[in-house]
Amino acid sequence: MQKKAVVLVSGGLDSATVLAQATAAGYECYALAFDYGQRHRAELVAAKRVAETGGAKEFKVIKLDLSSIGGSALTDMKIDVPDAGAV
């Protein structure tokens, strides 16, 4: 019986590497991403692409409501997204 693993994917290099390592180690991988109400969908699109190209057997998105733990520019339209050059 093949070993199974759940791999959290965000669409970035770290999660793509973990998925590749788990697959190479012989695990049947199931990719999981979180929809926490982020303003842009690019992260979830990238996570799906990582899961598909990385050989995950399935890709699931879990919706989370993070509104009770405070605002963030990632999730609150009333907060400006910081300028990359700002300190």
C-alpha positions as CSV (number, residue, x, y, z in Angstrom):
1,M,0.0,0.0,0.0
2,Q,1.4,3.4,-1.0
3,K,2.0,5.9,1.8
4,K,-0.2,9.1,1.7
5,A,0.6,12.7,2.5
6,V,-1.3,15.9,2.8
7,V,0.8,18.8,1.5
8,L,-0.1,22.4,2.1
9,V,0.4,24.4,-1.0
10,S,0.4,28.1,-1.4
11,G,1.7,28.3,-4.9
12,G,5.1,29.4,-3.9
13,L,8.6,27.8,-4.2
14,D,8.6,26.3,-0.7
15,S,5.3,24.4,-1.0
16,A,6.3,23.3,-4.6
17,T,9.5,21.9,-3.2
18,V,7.8,20.0,-0.4
19,L,5.3,18.5,-2.8
20,A,8.2,17.4,-5.1
21,Q,10.1,15.9,-2.2
22,A,7.1,14.0,-0.9
23,T,6.3,12.7,-4.4
24,A,9.9,11.7,-5.0
25,A,9.8,9.8,-1.6
26,G,7.0,7.7,-2.9
27,Y,4.0,9.4,-1.2
28,E,0.6,9.7,-2.9
29,C,0.1,13.4,-2.3
30,Y,-3.1,15.3,-1.6
31,A,-2.7,19.1,-2.0
32,L,-4.5,21.5,0.4
33,A,-4.8,25.2,0.1
34,F,-6.6,27.8,2.2
35,D,-9.0,30.5,1.0
36,Y,-8.8,33.0,3.8
37,G,-10.5,35.7,1.9
38,Q,-7.4,37.1,0.3
39,R,-8.0,40.1,-2.0
40,H,-6.4,38.4,-5.0
41,R,-7.1,34.9,-6.3
42,A,-3.5,34.6,-7.8
43,E,-2.3,32.6,-4.7
44,L,-5.1,30.0,-5.2
45,V,-4.5,29.8,-8.9
46,A,-0.8,29.3,-8.3
47,A,-1.5,26.7,-5.6
48,K,-3.7,24.7,-8.1
49,R,-1.0,24.9,-10.7
50,V,1.6,23.6,-8.3
51,A,-0.7,20.7,-7.2
52,E,-1.4,19.8,-10.8
53,T,2.2,20.0,-12.1
54,G,3.6,18.5,-9.0
55,G,1.5,15.3,-9.4
56,A,-0.9,15.6,-6.5
57,K,-3.7,13.1,-6.7
58,E,-6.2,15.7,-5.5
59,F,-6.3,19.4,-4.8
60,K,-8.7,20.9,-2.2
61,V,-9.4,24.4,-1.0
62,I,-10.6,25.0,2.5
63,K,-12.4,28.3,3.1
64,L,-11.5,30.1,6.4
65,D,-13.0,33.1,8.0
66,L,-10.2,35.0,9.6
67,S,-12.2,38.2,10.3
68,S,-12.3,37.6,14.0
69,I,-8.6,37.8,14.5
70,G,-8.0,41.3,13.1
71,G,-7.6,43.1,9.8
72,S,-4.9,42.7,7.3
73,A,-4.2,44.3,4.0
74,L,-4.5,40.9,2.5
75,T,-8.2,40.5,3.5
76,D,-9.6,43.9,4.5
77,M,-10.5,46.3,1.6
78,K,-10.3,49.3,4.0
79,I,-6.6,48.8,4.7
80,D,-4.2,49.9,2.0
81,V,-1.7,47.3,0.6
82,P,1.7,48.5,1.8
83,D,4.1,49.8,-0.9
84,A,6.9,47.3,-1.5
85,G,9.5,50.1,-1.0
86,A,8.0,51.4,2.2
87,V,9.6,50.7,5.6
